[in-house]
């Protein structure tokens, strides 16, 4: 898994550099827009570190895109069929959560993401990461506590939650097992 994680980190870093270059932004400008230090951005762009989900969300939001879109642009080569063996897999080094991008590249405004959040782990995202999308969460197994602003939703297997207006959110797997869930993202 380490070699795959290193390859993905390098690919994501190159994509961030490409997105920044396409916009004509310096490292300083991206740092200002994302609230991520220039030193960290440089390290990420060179593939020398595996960035956390929290950092990638801030960088993606600075580009006006979702984390899913950033990773998809980094990893996917196109085509109507995306075999399981070719689906980009990314592990958050801070929490150990594993994120699998299920959707092939297309012009459809829908993306499917499968996430495995280890028991006891919690991941938080700012409202800005939801500004460009609508999303639903379907719990496959385990238990999930999803906090949307001040509201906590307790999900059991089979439950599906449609998110409201963008707000700060967190995903928590209270245990005893990991939470395995599908996220459907609709752009626009």
C-alpha positions in Angstrom: 0.0 0.0 0.0 2.9 2.4 0.6 4.0 2.4 -3.0 0.5 3.1 -4.2 0.1 5.9 -1.6 3.4 7.4 -2.7 2.3 7.2 -6.4 -1.0 8.9 -5.6 0.7 11.6 -3.5 3.0 12.4 -6.4 0.1 12.4 -8.9 -2.0 14.6 -6.7 1.0 16.9 -6.2 1.5 17.2 -9.9 -2.2 18.0 -10.4 -2.2 20.7 -7.8 0.9 22.2 -9.6 -0.9 22.0 -12.9 -4.1 23.6 -11.6 -2.1 26.4 -10.0 -0.1 26.9 -13.3 -3.3 27.0 -15.3 -4.5 29.9 -13.2 -1.2 31.7 -13.3 -1.0 31.6 -9.5 2.2 31.7 -7.5 2.7 29.4 -4.5 2.1 32.5 -2.4 -1.3 33.2 -4.1 -2.4 29.6 -3.6 -1.2 29.7 0.0 -3.3 32.9 0.6 -6.4 31.4 -1.1 -6.2 28.0 0.6 -4.7 29.0 4.0 -2.1 26.3 3.5 1.6 27.4 3.9 3.8 27.9 0.9 6.3 25.3 2.4 3.5 22.7 2.7 2.2 23.4 -0.8 5.7 23.0 -2.2 6.2 19.7 -0.4 2.8 18.5 -1.6 3.5 19.6 -5.2 6.8 17.7 -5.2 5.1 14.5 -3.9 7.2 14.5 -0.8 4.3 14.2 1.6 0.9 12.5 1.6 -1.5 15.4 2.4 -4.4 15.0 4.7 -8.0 15.3 3.6 -8.3 18.6 5.5 -5.4 20.1 3.5 -6.7 18.8 0.2 -10.2 20.1 0.8 -8.8 23.6 1.4 -6.6 23.4 -1.7 -9.5 22.1 -3.8 -11.8 24.9 -2.5 -9.2 27.5 -3.5 -9.5 26.1 -7.0 -13.3 26.2 -6.9 -13.6 22.4 -7.0 -14.4 19.6 -4.7 -11.9 17.1 -3.2 -13.4 14.5 -5.4 -12.8 16.6 -8.5 -9.2 17.3 -7.6 -8.5 13.6 -7.0 -10.4 12.6 -10.1 -8.4 15.0 -12.3 -5.2 13.7 -10.7 -6.0 10.0 -11.1 -8.5 9.2 -13.8 -7.6 8.9 -17.5 -11.2 8.8 -18.9 -13.4 6.2 -20.5 -16.9 5.0 -19.8 -15.9 2.0 -17.6 -13.8 2.3 -14.6 -12.8 -1.2 -13.3 -12.4 -1.7 -9.6 -8.6 -2.3 -10.0 -8.3 1.2 -11.7 -10.4 3.1 -9.2 -8.2 5.6 -7.4 -7.8 4.7 -3.7 -6.5 7.3 -1.2 -5.8 6.9 2.5 -5.9 9.9 4.8 -2.6 9.7 6.7 -4.2 11.5 9.7 -7.2 9.3 10.3 -6.6 6.2 8.1 -9.9 6.7 6.3 -9.9 5.1 2.8 -11.6 6.8 -0.1 -12.3 5.1 -3.4 -13.4 7.1 -6.4 -15.9 4.9 -8.2 -17.0 7.1 -11.1 -15.3 7.1 -14.5 -14.5 10.5 -15.9 -17.5 11.9 -17.8 -19.4 15.1 -18.3 -22.1 13.8 -15.9 -22.6 16.0 -12.9 -22.6 12.9 -10.6 -19.7 11.4 -8.7 -19.8 8.3 -6.5 -17.3 7.9 -3.7 -17.0 4.9 -1.3 -15.4 5.7 2.1 -14.2 3.4 4.9 -13.8 5.4 8.1 -12.0 3.4 10.9 -13.9 2.9 14.2 -13.3 5.9 16.4 -12.0 8.1 13.6 -13.5 11.5 12.8 -13.0 13.7 9.8 -14.2 17.3 9.5 -14.7 19.6 6.5 -15.5 23.3 6.3 -18.7 24.6 4.7 -16.6 25.9 1.7 -15.9 22.3 0.6 -19.6 21.8 0.0 -20.2 25.2 -1.8 -20.2 23.6 -5.3 -22.0 20.4 -4.7 -25.1 18.6 -3.4 -24.5 15.3 -1.6 -26.2 12.2 -0.2 -24.7 9.7 2.1 -25.8 6.0 2.2 -24.4 3.9 5.0 -23.5 0.4 3.9 -22.2 -1.0 7.2 -21.1 0.1 10.7 -22.5 3.2 12.3 -21.9 6.8 11.3 -22.5 10.1 13.2 -22.7 12.9 10.7 -22.7 16.4 12.1 -24.1 19.1 9.8 -23.7 22.4 11.5 -25.4 22.0 14.9 -27.4 18.9 13.9 -26.1 15.3 14.5 -27.5 12.6 12.4 -27.0 9.0 13.6 -27.0 6.7 10.6 -27.5 2.9 10.7 -26.8 0.5 7.8 -29.2 1.3 4.9 -29.9 4.8 6.0 -29.5 7.6 3.4 -29.1 11.2 4.3 -29.5 14.2 1.9 -27.4 17.1 3.0 -28.9 20.6 3.3 -27.3 24.0 2.7 -23.5 24.1 3.0 -22.3 24.1 6.6 -19.3 22.8 8.5 -19.6 19.0 8.7 -17.9 16.0 10.3 -18.0 12.3 9.8 -17.5 10.1 12.9 -17.5 6.3 13.1 -18.4 5.7 16.8 -17.6 1.9 16.5 -17.3 -0.8 17.3 -16.8 -1.3 13.6 -15.6 0.9 10.8 -18.2 2.9 8.9 -18.5 1.9 5.2 -20.5 4.4 3.2 -21.3 5.7 -0.2 -21.2 9.4 -1.0 -23.1 10.6 -4.1 -22.0 14.1 -5.2 -23.9 16.2 -7.7 -22.2 19.3 -9.1 -24.1 22.4 -9.9 
